[in-house]
Amino acid sequence: MPRGTRLIAVSKTKPVEDLMQAYQAGQRLFGENKALEMRDKYLVMPKDIQWHFIGHLQTNKVKYIAPFVSLIHSVDSLHLLKEINKEAVKNGRCIDCLLQIDIAHEQTKFGMEDALAEELLTGDAYREMKNIRICGLMGIGSITDDREQTRREFAHLKDLFDKFKHLYFSEEDCFSELSMGMSEDYETALQQGSTLVRIGSSIFGARDYGTAH
Ligand SMILES: *Cc1c(COP(=O)(O)O)cnc(C)c1O
């Protein structure tokens, strides 16, 4: 992988034993998409792990991960950001976040339109929040075999990232992360400048979403 790019092992639905195997092989960044599942794994696993939250986050669940989460990739509203800030204050810490941008325009995906993200960054409400830091952008590509479409979506996210960095973060170096790429499309994402790839099934095998949990 290019220098400066980090691999997040997406361990959602997988048992702690599987995560521990990856941990013993040296992996320290794990991604989860359910707040309680992440909290439960955090409680029993070594404390030098960085926990990345990558799923849709409901405001009433923020409290479960606020004490320890290292990066929330999926901020998709000002409302959610306010709640994260509130819980960060309670925990006496600053929580790093990414804004999730809707790059695929598929019904099932979450994320903000470009203009909404820009509105958030230029608004007073954001400026007043002292316990969150926006460190970059995240996007989920379309599920498609069309590499050119995927490339366009990631290139668009990179352009938006560069624009925001130039316009709103020119004096700070915290705005530096571009989270894009999963098992199926990480190569394209890396070519387009991803700094955080989120890989699940290629590491842990296919997930079983059956009824057994
Ligand atoms: C599950 C998930 C991944 C990992 O997907 P794989 O295809 O298993 O690599 C990455 N990002 C998000 C947001 C996810 O929900």
The ligand as an SDF file (V2000), in Angstrom:
LIG
                    3D

 15 15  0  0  0  0  0  0  0  0999 V2000
  -18.7730   -3.8880    5.9990 C   0  0  0  0  0  0  0  0  0  0  0  0
  -18.1370   -2.6040    5.6000 C   0  0  0  0  0  0  0  0  0  0  0  0
  -16.8580   -2.5900    5.0090 C   0  0  0  0  0  0  0  0  0  0  0  0
  -16.0670   -3.8410    4.6780 C   0  0  0  0  0  0  0  0  0  0  0  0
  -16.6550   -4.4810    3.6020 O   0  0  0  0  0  0  0  0  0  0  0  0
  -15.9480   -5.7510    2.8740 P   0  0  0  0  0  0  0  0  0  0  0  0
  -16.6200   -5.8120    1.5760 O   0  0  0  0  0  0  0  0  0  0  0  0
  -16.2300   -6.9260    3.7410 O   0  0  0  0  0  0  0  0  0  0  0  0
  -14.5020   -5.4510    2.7880 O   0  0  0  0  0  0  0  0  0  0  0  0
  -16.3060   -1.3620    4.7180 C   0  0  0  0  0  0  0  0  0  0  0  0
  -16.9580   -0.2030    4.9800 N   0  0  0  0  0  0  0  0  0  0  0  0
  -18.1790   -0.1820    5.5360 C   0  0  0  0  0  0  0  0  0  0  0  0
  -18.8320    1.1150    5.7890 C   0  0  0  0  0  0  0  0  0  0  0  0
  -18.8080   -1.3790    5.8620 C   0  0  0  0  0  0  0  0  0  0  0  0
  -20.0430   -1.3430    6.4030 O   0  0  0  0  0  0  0  0  0  0  0  0
  1  2  1  0
  2  3  1  0
  2 14  2  0
  3  4  1  0
  3 10  2  0
  4  5  1  0
  5  6  1  0
  6  7  2  0
  6  8  1  0
  6  9  1  0
 10 11  1  0
 11 12  2  0
 12 13  1  0
 12 14  1  0
 14 15  1  0
M  END
$$$$
